[in-house]
């Protein structure tokens, strides 16, 4: 097969592992910077060009679209879909998962466990917003934040009011969520491929930090999931319409609660913690599913 990987940096661990896994299975693999692609929008023969040449004859595309280039990156994915190329994650599913509020609304509509969440932009009724999620302690997030950036734990209502006021000064949308104290600064990353949990790890935040992101100094190890956690991760990925997803959840006193569903989950942490060939499993999924014109959006909203 001829497989394209949409990635801005071929040296990234995840990109390199996907290239290695594809070549090891006998495929032709090309890394394509989505921002350097340019397209012709036509009903008869849509096309994509890259570095002066037309990109054609691809059997599958693996989107590794960073949050900062979601708009143009998903446009490139959508163009490949118009050309009938199988995309591991489709454009609408990537856009859906990147919108944190939309994701939570979709998951809530389908009965997925979530932390109690409030959403605001410019409200001055901060005390009422805080009470909506059960009061302090609570977690306040910038809607556009990634990798633990723009996430603050407010241990008192006074602190929560101050943080909300500060975030409001940025003219940004914010999420206010109940703090799941019993999680103890740990979360679970489930790597879902083709409707199954292919690997899972427990991430522990560094001492004194409630955030468990590996980019913020957290550590990871393999974890055994409960049947409920496994089914919750699979359902969350399906609701988002993602064939490959990183589903982040916390263990709460009332069962697993979903924090985020990531459309471009990193491979380094999960492969190191579990010693599983996750990149190879993604290639195996492509081999089973890539067919000309096989694009189908799952999930609603």
Secondary structure by P-SEA (a helix, b strand, c coil): cbbbbbccccccaaaaaaaaaaaaabbbbbbbccccbbbbbccccccccccccccccccbbbbbccccaaaaaaaaaaaaaaacccccccaaaaaaaacaaaaaaaaaaaccccccccccccccaaaaaaaaaccccbbbbcccccccccccccccaaaaaaaaaaaaaacbbbbbbccccccccbbbbbbcccccccbbbbbbccccccccccccbbbbbbbbbcaaaaaaaaaaaaaacccccbbbbbbccccccccccccccccaaaaaacccaaaaaaaaaaaaccccccccccccc
